[in-house]
């Protein structure tokens, strides 16, 4: 159990650690070479390779092309309303929270 406690590492221990780490890495790389041959290159065919980026003038975040601006704005407002309803301490625009209040 005393092997796991903090102690100054001597030069001989440092060399032993380096040798062990190199041995582990070499062993892993040899095994990885065997696996590499068995894995084929992934191949996916798509019609479209890029999505059209749509941004809202109010927010720099991208909006999904399937969601209309009005629907998204309503969802954001619903989320905001729910968050403020559930917050115990708040003022008009902010939820008031204390650091480390969970302790």
C-alpha positions as CSV (number, residue, x, y, z in Angstrom):
1,X,0.0,0.0,0.0
2,X,2.9,2.4,0.6
3,X,3.8,2.2,-3.1
4,X,0.8,4.4,-3.9
5,X,1.7,7.2,-1.4
6,X,3.5,10.3,-2.6
7,X,7.2,10.2,-2.4
8,X,10.2,11.7,-4.2
9,X,11.0,9.7,-7.4
10,X,14.6,8.8,-7.7
11,X,16.4,8.8,-11.1
12,X,16.4,5.0,-11.2
13,X,12.6,5.0,-10.6
14,X,12.2,7.6,-13.4
15,X,14.1,5.4,-15.8
16,X,12.0,2.3,-14.8
17,X,8.8,4.3,-15.4
18,X,10.1,5.4,-18.8
19,X,11.0,1.8,-19.8
20,X,7.6,0.5,-18.6
21,X,5.7,3.3,-20.5
22,X,7.7,2.6,-23.7
23,X,6.9,-1.1,-23.4
24,X,3.2,-0.4,-23.0
25,X,3.1,1.9,-26.0
26,X,5.1,-0.5,-28.2
27,X,2.8,-3.3,-27.2
28,X,-0.3,-1.2,-28.0
29,X,1.1,0.0,-31.3
30,X,1.8,-3.6,-32.4
31,X,-1.7,-4.7,-31.6
32,X,-3.1,-1.6,-33.3
33,X,-1.3,-2.5,-36.5
34,X,-3.1,-5.8,-36.6
35,X,-6.5,-4.2,-36.1
36,X,-5.8,-1.5,-38.7
37,X,-5.8,-4.2,-41.5
38,X,-9.3,-5.4,-40.4
39,X,-11.0,-2.1,-40.5
40,X,-12.1,-0.8,-43.9
41,X,-12.4,2.8,-44.7
42,X,-15.9,4.1,-44.0
43,X,-17.8,5.0,-47.1
44,X,-21.0,7.0,-47.0
45,X,-22.7,8.4,-50.1
46,X,-24.8,11.5,-49.7
47,X,-26.6,13.8,-52.1
48,X,-25.8,16.9,-50.1
49,X,-22.5,17.3,-48.3
50,X,-23.2,20.7,-46.7
51,X,-26.1,22.2,-44.8
52,X,-27.2,25.7,-45.5
53,X,-26.4,27.9,-42.6
54,X,-29.2,30.1,-41.5
55,X,-28.7,32.7,-38.8
56,X,-31.2,34.9,-37.0
57,X,-30.6,38.6,-36.8
58,X,-31.2,38.6,-33.1
59,X,-28.9,35.7,-32.3
60,X,-25.6,34.5,-33.8
61,X,-26.7,30.8,-33.4
62,X,-27.6,28.8,-36.4
63,X,-31.3,27.8,-36.9
64,X,-32.4,24.5,-38.3
65,X,-33.8,24.9,-41.8
66,X,-36.8,22.9,-40.8
67,X,-37.8,25.2,-38.0
68,X,-39.5,28.5,-38.9
69,X,-38.3,31.7,-37.2
70,X,-41.6,32.3,-35.5
71,X,-41.8,28.8,-34.1
72,X,-38.3,29.0,-32.8
73,X,-38.9,32.3,-31.2
74,X,-42.0,30.9,-29.5
75,X,-40.0,27.9,-28.2
76,X,-37.3,30.2,-26.8
77,X,-39.9,32.4,-25.1
78,X,-41.6,29.3,-23.6
79,X,-38.3,28.0,-22.3
80,X,-37.4,31.4,-20.8
81,X,-40.8,31.7,-19.2
82,X,-40.5,28.2,-17.6
83,X,-37.0,28.8,-16.4
84,X,-38.1,32.1,-14.7
85,X,-41.2,30.4,-13.2
86,X,-39.1,27.7,-11.6
87,X,-36.3,29.9,-10.3
88,X,-36.6,30.7,-6.6
89,X,-34.7,34.0,-6.8
90,X,-35.0,36.3,-9.8
91,X,-35.5,39.8,-10.9
92,X,-36.9,41.1,-14.2
93,X,-34.1,39.8,-16.4
94,X,-31.9,37.6,-14.3
95,X,-31.9,34.4,-12.3
96,X,-30.1,35.1,-9.0
97,X,-27.9,32.3,-7.8
98,X,-25.2,31.9,-5.1
99,X,-21.9,30.2,-5.7
100,X,-21.6,26.9,-3.8
101,X,-25.1,27.2,-2.4
102,X,-25.4,23.4,-2.7
103,X,-23.0,22.8,0.2
